[in-house]
Amino acid sequence: MKYRSVFDIIGPVMIGPSSSHTAGAARIGRAARSLFGRKPDRVTVTFYGSFAKTYRGHGTDIAIIGGVLGFDTSDERIVRSLEIAEREGTVVTFVESEEVPDHPNTARLLLEDGEGSTEMVGISIGGGKMEVVELDGFELRLSGSSPALLIKHHDRYGAIAKVATVLADHHINVGYMQVSRKEKGSQALMIIETDQAVGGNVQQEIEELGEVTGVTVLS
């Protein structure tokens, strides 16, 4: 395994006893909030595996909701995240699943309000790191360590090339790309991690492509 910095070895600055169960969980929650794009009215968190057995003792519950509220791993408000969520009118429900997951530290988050919903599955892989492995029924692999574009689009010939052309025109280099679809010719999800940040003008240009139905930028 390769480490990019000493912090990959000693772990993140964080509130809580466990990098996997608190820092990783907080980052899963923040990713879900970023993908939803706004404060949810309702949050349902389903814990699997080790998370389901120990989430109260290890503070995984407060960490993941702290992330949904937008708190960083070192934010002292994390310890009061459930109280803060209740005060802000966000209804939080925790579910303990007996289903055996592919990874022991797995959480499924459903964020909802009157405008819509986002469902995301994240795993905490150690050292405070996490990966998003499912989004609204699409399988993916997103680390959250680089700027990323998540582009929902119609599964049509040329859609990927058009997005790549926009990025090339703005001198944005693609570090990783994955395309997931539910079935041939239906809705698809393009995941692109980039070496440079993606500005609002680039996002708008991609949104205006005929095949594209939605764009989320994760910085």
C-alpha positions as CSV (number, residue, x, y, z in Angstrom):
1,M,0.0,0.0,0.0
2,K,1.3,3.5,-0.9
3,Y,0.9,6.5,1.4
4,R,0.8,10.0,0.0
5,S,1.7,11.7,3.3
6,V,2.5,11.0,7.0
7,F,-1.1,11.7,7.8
8,D,-2.2,8.6,5.9
9,I,-0.2,6.7,8.6
10,I,-0.9,8.5,11.8
11,G,-4.5,9.4,10.9
12,P,-6.5,12.6,10.8
13,V,-7.1,15.3,13.3
14,M,-10.5,14.3,14.7
15,I,-13.0,14.3,17.5
16,G,-13.6,10.7,18.7
17,P,-11.8,7.5,19.6
18,S,-11.6,5.8,16.2
19,S,-10.4,7.0,12.8
20,S,-12.6,4.3,11.1
21,H,-15.7,4.7,13.2
22,T,-15.7,8.5,13.7
23,A,-13.5,10.4,11.2
24,G,-14.3,8.1,8.4
25,A,-18.0,8.2,9.3
26,A,-18.0,12.0,9.4
27,R,-16.5,12.1,5.9
28,I,-19.2,9.7,4.7
29,G,-21.8,12.1,6.1
30,R,-20.2,15.1,4.5
31,A,-20.1,13.4,1.1
32,A,-23.8,12.6,1.4
33,R,-24.5,16.3,2.2
34,S,-22.4,17.5,-0.7
35,L,-24.2,15.1,-3.1
36,F,-27.6,16.1,-1.7
37,G,-26.6,19.8,-2.1
38,R,-28.6,21.3,0.8
39,K,-29.7,20.7,4.4
40,P,-32.1,17.7,4.5
41,D,-35.3,17.5,6.4
42,R,-34.9,13.8,7.1
43,V,-31.9,11.6,7.4
44,T,-32.1,7.8,7.6
45,V,-28.8,6.0,8.4
46,T,-28.6,2.2,8.1
47,F,-25.5,0.7,9.7
48,Y,-24.1,-2.6,8.6
49,G,-21.4,-4.9,10.0
50,S,-19.1,-3.5,12.6
51,F,-20.9,-0.1,12.4
52,A,-24.2,-1.7,13.3
53,K,-22.7,-3.4,16.4
54,T,-20.6,-0.5,17.8
55,Y,-21.9,2.8,16.4
56,R,-23.2,4.1,19.8
57,G,-20.1,3.3,21.8
58,H,-17.7,4.6,19.1
59,G,-19.6,7.7,18.3
60,T,-20.3,6.7,14.7
61,D,-23.8,8.1,15.1
62,I,-22.8,11.6,16.1
63,A,-19.9,11.6,13.6
64,I,-22.0,10.7,10.6
65,I,-24.7,13.2,11.4
66,G,-22.0,15.8,12.1
67,G,-20.8,15.2,8.6
68,V,-24.3,15.6,7.2
69,L,-24.5,18.9,9.0
70,G,-21.3,19.9,7.3
71,F,-18.9,19.6,10.2
72,D,-15.2,18.6,9.6
73,T,-13.6,15.7,11.6
74,S,-12.0,18.1,14.1
75,D,-15.1,20.3,14.7
76,E,-16.0,20.2,18.3
77,R,-19.7,20.5,17.5
78,I,-19.7,16.9,16.3
79,V,-20.3,15.7,19.9
80,R,-23.6,17.7,19.9
81,S,-24.6,16.9,16.3
82,L,-27.8,15.0,17.2
83,E,-28.9,17.9,19.4
84,I,-28.1,20.4,16.7
85,A,-29.9,18.4,14.0
86,E,-33.0,18.2,16.2
87,R,-32.8,21.9,16.9
88,E,-32.6,22.7,13.2
89,G,-35.6,20.5,12.4
90,T,-33.8,17.6,10.8
91,V,-35.4,14.2,11.8
92,V,-32.7,11.5,12.2
93,T,-33.4,7.8,12.2
94,F,-30.9,5.0,12.8
95,V,-31.4,1.5,11.5
96,E,-29.2,-1.5,12.5
97,S,-29.1,-4.1,9.6
98,E,-28.2,-7.7,10.1
99,E,-27.3,-8.0,6.4
100,V,-23.7,-9.0,5.9
101,P,-21.9,-6.2,3.9
102,D,-18.9,-6.5,1.6
103,H,-17.1,-4.2,3.9
104,P,-17.6,-4.2,7.7
105,N,-17.8,-0.5,8.1
106,T,-20.7,0.3,5.8
107,A,-23.4,2.9,6.1
108,R,-26.4,3.7,3.8
109,L,-27.7,7.3,4.0
110,L,-31.0,8.5,2.7
111,L,-31.3,12.3,2.7
112,E,-34.8,13.7,2.0
113,D,-36.7,17.0,1.8
114,G,-39.7,18.3,-0.1
115,E,-37.7,18.7,-3.3
116,G,-36.3,15.2,-3.6
117,S,-33.9,12.6,-2.1
118,T,-30.4,11.2,-2.4
119,E,-29.4,7.7,-1.3
120,M,-25.7,6.9,-0.9
121,V,-23.6,4.0,0.5
122,G,-20.2,4.8,1.9
123,I,-17.5,2.6,3.5
124,S,-14.9,3.7,6.0
125,I,-11.6,2.1,4.9
126,G,-9.3,3.1,7.7
127,G,-7.2,6.1,8.7
128,G,-10.2,8.4,8.4
129,K,-10.6,7.6,4.7
130,M,-13.8,6.7,3.1
131,E,-15.2,5.6,-0.3
132,V,-18.6,6.1,-1.9
133,V,-19.6,2.8,-3.5
134,E,-23.3,3.5,-4.5
135,L,-25.3,6.6,-5.4
136,D,-29.0,6.4,-6.1
137,G,-28.7,2.8,-7.3
138,F,-25.6,3.3,-9.4
139,E,-22.5,1.4,-8.4
140,L,-19.3,3.5,-8.3
141,R,-16.0,3.9,-6.5
142,L,-15.3,7.5,-5.3
143,S,-12.6,8.3,-2.8
144,G,-13.3,11.9,-2.2
145,S,-9.6,12.7,-2.1
146,S,-9.6,14.6,-5.4
147,P,-12.0,17.1,-7.1
148,A,-14.7,15.1,-8.8
149,L,-17.6,15.5,-11.2
150,L,-20.7,13.3,-10.9
151,I,-22.7,13.6,-14.1
152,K,-26.1,12.0,-14.7
153,H,-26.8,11.6,-18.4
154,H,-28.7,9.6,-21.0
155,D,-26.8,6.5,-22.1
156,R,-26.1,7.7,-25.7
157,Y,-23.3,7.5,-28.1
158,G,-21.0,10.5,-27.8
159,A,-22.0,11.7,-24.3
160,I,-18.7,10.8,-22.7
161,A,-16.7,12.4,-25.6
162,K,-18.7,15.7,-25.3
163,V,-17.9,16.0,-21.5
164,A,-14.3,15.1,-22.1
165,T,-14.1,17.8,-24.8
166,V,-15.4,20.5,-22.4
167,L,-12.8,19.5,-19.8
168,A,-10.0,19.5,-22.4
169,D,-11.1,23.0,-23.6
170,H,-10.6,24.2,-20.1
171,H,-7.3,22.4,-19.6
172,I,-8.6,20.2,-16.9
173,N,-6.9,16.8,-16.7
174,V,-8.8,13.6,-15.9
175,G,-7.2,11.4,-13.3
176,Y,-9.9,8.8,-13.1
177,M,-13.2,8.1,-14.9
178,Q,-15.9,5.5,-14.4
179,V,-19.3,5.2,-16.1
180,S,-22.1,3.2,-14.5
181,R,-25.5,2.5,-15.9
182,K,-28.6,0.6,-14.7
183,E,-29.3,-0.9,-18.2
184,K,-28.3,-0.2,-21.8
185,G,-29.8,3.0,-23.2
186,S,-31.2,4.2,-19.9
187,Q,-29.9,6.6,-17.3
188,A,-26.1,6.5,-16.6
189,L,-23.7,8.1,-14.2
190,M,-20.3,9.4,-15.1
191,I,-17.7,9.8,-12.3
192,I,-14.7,11.9,-13.2
193,E,-11.9,12.7,-10.7
194,T,-9.8,15.7,-11.9
195,D,-6.4,17.1,-11.1
196,Q,-7.7,20.7,-11.1
197,A,-10.8,22.2,-9.4
198,V,-13.9,22.5,-11.6
199,G,-15.3,26.0,-11.7
200,G,-19.0,27.0,-12.0
201,N,-18.5,28.0,-15.7
202,V,-17.3,24.5,-16.5
203,Q,-20.2,22.9,-14.6
204,Q,-22.7,25.1,-16.5
205,E,-21.2,24.2,-19.8
206,I,-21.5,20.5,-19.1
207,E,-25.1,21.0,-17.8
208,E,-26.0,22.5,-21.1
209,L,-25.0,19.4,-23.1
210,G,-28.1,17.7,-24.5
211,E,-27.4,14.3,-23.0
212,V,-26.7,15.6,-19.5
213,T,-29.5,15.6,-16.9
214,G,-27.6,16.7,-13.8
215,V,-24.1,17.7,-12.6
216,T,-22.7,17.6,-9.0
217,V,-19.2,19.0,-8.3
218,L,-17.3,17.7,-5.3
219,S,-14.3,19.8,-4.3
